[in-house]
């Protein structure tokens, strides 16, 4: 953890390539963080629960990539009950990354309503999942399943979740030592991939 965060695109990308990520505290101060152990979601071991599989087959949601990145990130900020690590400065910074082709949103739409989704950063064959939200049941889960399929189709190698939550563990998320994570990270970012 370190203070004095610069949020220009070069600093953000450099941080991700070295295993760090920014978070805002309740006081609004943004700091760099790392995690040991680190949460990852192995793409080949991704598990879709039976009930979610049925929801996906029903096609309740129209799935889009990068249709409204800023709205997706803002919804992630608003969706956090009891506080959030996202603030307006981070939204501006990640929107710049999005305009440069590094930050992406996966969105589940229900008619004209943004019903759920997630966003993250893509560098090489690594995708760094940042946050997700839902306004309708299962919308964020469908977005996660869509993300994993997209990453597999495009031969990505690493889906970083930063930490393991009980929610993510249902899908196969695991913890690995930081040293092992950094090795996977170095290998993945060296391989050119196109998320969009």
Buried (B, 14 or more C-beta within 10 A) or exposed (E): EEEEBBBEBEBBBEBBBEBBBBBBEEEEEBBBBBBEBBBBBBBEEBEBEEEBEEBBEEEBBEBBBBBBBBEBBBBBBEBEEEEBBBBEBBBEBBBBBBEEEBBBBBBBBBEEEBBBBBBBBBBBBBBBBBBBBBBBEBBBBBBBBBBBBBBBEBEBBBBBBBEBEEEBBEBBBBBBEBEEBBEBBBBBBEEEBEBE
